């Protein structure tokens, strides 16, 4: 059964405790915030708040304005994809932040959900980059930086998710043995 921490305990653990898992989670949260900020910048261009969107990476393959103003960027949910990008990174940050310092043992579903979401995000980023290139013969440099952020976030979630999986397996094994 998952452990539910009192809000004061959760607050203290997340803000003041230290552990390798918490360090990785804090990095995953910060990277997700950066991904969300990138989505917001792209969305600002896509909605007319910004008139220009210069590329942040050098190279002829990058053309953020072309990609982010194309049909490709507006086809999902009748919304500019930058707004969707901002939301999805926010969800990833929330999953990385959820639970106390020992969540891999106390609530293993949380680190597994965080890792699953981060890996899903990475697969989605790669798929979208392929679509982006096929339809525009160009890439959005902002989006490719976000893909790098997503890869790092996914990698950061894996050690804790591995421990959570082992914890769940041990519980299942113990429950089966007790029958």
Protein Blocks (a to p, Z undefined) as FASTA:
>chain_A
ZZdddfklmmmmmmmmccfklmmmmmmmmmmmmmmmmmmmmmmmmnopambdcdfbecjk
bcfklmmmmmklmmgghiafklmmmmmmmmmmmmmmgocfklmmmmmmlmmmmmmmmmmm
mmmmmmmmmmmmmmnopacfklmmmmmmmmmmmmmmmmmmmmmmmmmmmmmmmmmmmZZ
